[in-house]
Each structure stands twice: as C-alpha cells, then as structure tokens.
Amino acid sequence: MFDMLAFDADDTLWHNETLFVMTQEKFRALLEPYLTREWTGAELYATEIRNLDYFGYGIKGFTLSMIETAIELTDACIPAHEIQSIIDFGKAMVKTPVNLLDHVPEIIPSLAQSHLLMLITKGDLFEQETKIAQSGLVEYFTHIEIVAEKTAAMYRRLLTKHQLDPQRFLMVGNSLRSDILPVVEVGGHAIHVPYQTTWAHEMVSDHVAQQHTYAELAHLGLLPDFIAQFKS
Amino acid sequence: MFDMLAFDADDTLWHNETLFVMTQEKFRALLEPYLTREWTGAELYATEIRNLDYFGYGIKGFTLSMIETAIELTDACIPAHEIQSIIDFGKAMVKTPVNLLDHVPEIIPSLAQSHLLMLITKGDLFEQETKIAQSGLVEYFTHIEIVAEKTAAMYRRLLTKHQLDPQRFLMVGNSLRSDILPVVEVGGHAIHVPYQTTWAHEMVSDHVAQQHTYAELAHLGLLPDFIAQFKS
C-alpha cells in the first residue's frame, strides 16, 4: 500500500515543544523583577512571529526573540548580565539531550523491516542534525530531509525528487499545519498523532481541518496495526 | 571529463565575508564608548569559535556572539538599547540583498549548457535558502545541498548519494578548508578561487595545503577555459 512512510521529528519522534515551554517559564521568572508592564506571554509569541521572516525556526531565533522581548517589556532597563542569562537559556536548550517519545524505540526499527522510512523535519539545520544524530534512529531512515518550511509546494518537490506516488506516500506527524494538511493537499495520506502541547503557530482552525481527510491516532504505538490493516 | 561541477556559494558565487567584516566594524563603533578594555577583534572571533558548537554557522549565531562579546568587553555595563542595536545589525545582515561576484551571471548559465551543476553550501538552512532563492541561479543547478559542515565524510556521503565517481567530480570554492582539501581527500578534483578576504576559521596552513593537489584560479571568469582544456 505504501512505498514510503515519512515521519516528522520534533514532537512526533522526540519531545521538543515542552523544552520551549519550560524555557519560557524560566524567562518569565528572570524578567519578573524588571517588568514595567504585565507579563502575558503574548509579547514573546508576537516577537517570535514577527522575527520568523528574519530568523526562521529554531532555538537561536527563539533566543534572539527572548532578548528583544526582555528589552521591550522592561523599557530597556534589563541589565546586560540578565541578557547573558537568556543566551545561556538558549545554550542549555541546544545541549538538552534528545528525549524520544513513548513507543518510538520499538516501532521505528520494527516498521523499518517492512517499509522504507523517511524523516522530514522543519527548522534549523544545525539543531536538527544534532538531534537526529543523537536520536540513535539514523540507520532506520532511507532519506532524511531538513527543510525550512513544510508547505504543499515543498512536499510536491520532495515527492518528485524521490519519484514517489503521493497515493502510496504516508506522512505521520503532530502538526496539522505542517505535517497533515499540505500532504493531503498534494494527494498523499497523513496520520495525525497530536503532541501534549501545540505551539500556537502550528494550530489550525477546526473549520480548515475538517475540509481535509486524514486519520488521527492517540499515540505512535497504534501505528503498526493501523498500517497493517491497509494490507488486508 | 566531469560528470558534475559543484560550486560553493558564500564568497564563491556571491559576496558574504565582506558583510560580516562591515558588521564587525559597526559593532566596534557601537562598543567604543562602553569598552572597559582594549578592542582587538580577537574576543569576538574567540566567542564565535567557542559558540560554533552551540550555534553552528550563520548570522543568528554571529549576532548572539556579538551580544556575548559586548557584555564581556564592557563588564556587563552595556545598556539594553545597545543590545537591541546589535540584534538590528543581525536583521540588516539577513535582509542584505545577494550580491553576485563578477563573472557569475555569465559563467553559470554557460556552464549549465554543457555540464550538470550542483551547489554545495555550508551554514544556516534558512539563510542559505533565502540567498539561493534571491540569487536567480536556482534553475541552473541540478542538485542543491545545504550542509552543516563540509568534511571529507560529508563529501563521501554526497558522492554516494548522487552516485558520482570522485574522479569525475569537480568542486569549485574559495575555502581551502571546506571546499578544496576534503574534496581532494576523497579523490575528487578541486579548484580554489580565493575571495578577497578569508575568515580566520577557514584558513589552513601552507604546510597542510601543500600536501594536496588542486588548481587555483584568480577569478571565476577563467573557469570555462580551464574546464575546456580537459576535453582536448
């Protein structure tokens, strides 16, 4: 049924968003004594989105956005040594060991025995390569693609590049916006496996989601049986 | 003679290092009133190299290293609004239009008529993709590879991936360390076209360079004739 099973990485194979949420909590605590207005969290998100066009995704852009937000929310009163602490938050994020999600260590090697597997991940090349190397999963993937943005056009290019029939291509991921809807749009199959938290930027409205056909599984442990049913 | 002509991008096809040098000059001027010790430039380079392991190559990592250096060289006395200026330097770098080197607009389309061309560039995915798209050269390259580091192992992987015989592979680039020596090491051909300035990190000693065999051309305009002579 499927010539290629493709997987997203962040929040699909390993934890990622929790690291950003935890760091945001440390950032809030650091800022508290210097705040000249109320902290809502919305300012950091607004800065991140505004800066996507300059920095793209990843920890370095997030760190620069934290610094900008700190300067803004304190009316530039934050001392330089606290800004160094923010840079150190970013460095700690980079060095946080990869933490695989439940079921991943069993199902990826198992599926690799019966299918070709591909990793398609979005974000910072340096950070993604570091995590992929650390994950211990490299040997199971025939192709690894790190892309700047996951759009329908990008999936179309990848399918052409690897000479894959969309009808025989399955993508598994946690983000409706990046892993599911654009794949369905180009005629591929997609399975949504939600992560415990979703970054606001990756959310889509129910209205948009309902116009697309895809499956949803509660966790990756259910994937092998789900795929097997297509054979019968 | 050659099945594939591969090109580096930064400082081979378009100007890059000059942008870093110019920004470093703006950074020095900004810091001047706050300096608690003498500015030598060596501190910024030391911070960059120390941070490579955290941030990799590119403008975002460079910007974070400028901020760290500013905090260090001013004993944390630099005001936050000056740190915002440093972030703005980084943003201005990202938005600087791509400026092709001399001869590039003629020789790349011309060589593409007789050879398969490939782009192999190191650095930040987001920044490289932006520059590649802007360059107007995309259509001439059969393959575009953005990698985190250019080592012999990486070139070996690329040659295998594209089923290329190293003996029939030619790499053209400005960095002995990244474009020339590792290619010669895996049995490929390489042409060194020096750029007007070389980042200290990309320099290699004469002793190391002399152990490798490669050609050197003064500018890219000489490349078509150089390649043509291999046919006769």
Contacts between the chains, C-beta under 8 A, distances in Angstrom:
chain1	res1	chain2	res2	distance
A	54	B	90	7.7
A	54	B	91	4.9
A	54	B	94	5.0
A	54	B	95	7.3
A	55	B	60	5.6
A	55	B	94	7.5
A	55	B	126	7.0
A	56	B	124	7.8
A	56	B	125	7.3
A	56	B	126	3.1
A	56	B	127	7.9
A	57	B	126	7.6
A	58	B	126	7.9
A	60	B	55	5.7
A	60	B	58	8.0
A	60	B	60	3.9
A	60	B	61	6.1
A	60	B	64	6.4
A	61	B	60	6.1
A	63	B	64	6.4
A	64	B	60	6.4
A	64	B	63	6.4
A	64	B	64	6.9
A	64	B	87	5.9
A	64	B	90	7.2
A	67	B	67	7.0
A	67	B	83	6.7
A	67	B	87	6.6
A	68	B	84	6.8
A	68	B	87	6.0
A	70	B	80	7.6
A	71	B	80	4.7
A	71	B	81	7.1
A	71	B	83	6.6
A	71	B	84	5.1
A	74	B	80	7.1
A	76	B	79	6.8
A	76	B	80	4.2
A	76	B	81	4.4
A	76	B	84	7.1
A	77	B	80	6.8
A	78	B	80	5.1
A	79	B	76	6.7
A	79	B	80	7.7
A	80	B	70	7.6
A	80	B	71	4.7
A	80	B	74	7.1
A	80	B	76	4.2
A	80	B	77	6.9
A	80	B	78	5.1
A	80	B	79	7.6
A	80	B	80	7.1
A	80	B	83	6.9
A	81	B	71	7.1
A	81	B	76	4.4
A	83	B	67	6.7
A	83	B	71	6.6
A	83	B	80	6.9
A	83	B	83	5.8
A	84	B	68	6.8
A	84	B	71	5.1
A	84	B	76	7.1
A	87	B	64	5.9
A	87	B	67	6.6
A	87	B	68	6.0
A	90	B	54	7.7
A	90	B	64	7.2
A	91	B	54	4.9
A	94	B	54	5.0
A	94	B	55	7.4
A	95	B	54	7.3
A	123	B	125	7.9
A	124	B	56	7.8
A	124	B	124	7.1
A	124	B	125	6.6
A	124	B	126	7.2
A	125	B	56	7.3
A	125	B	123	7.9
A	125	B	124	6.6
A	125	B	125	3.7
A	125	B	146	6.3
A	125	B	147	7.8
A	125	B	148	5.5
A	126	B	55	7.0
A	126	B	56	3.1
A	126	B	57	7.6
A	126	B	58	7.9
A	126	B	124	7.2
A	126	B	148	5.2
A	127	B	56	7.9
A	129	B	148	4.9
A	146	B	125	6.3
A	147	B	125	7.8
A	148	B	125	5.5
A	148	B	126	5.2
A	148	B	129	4.9
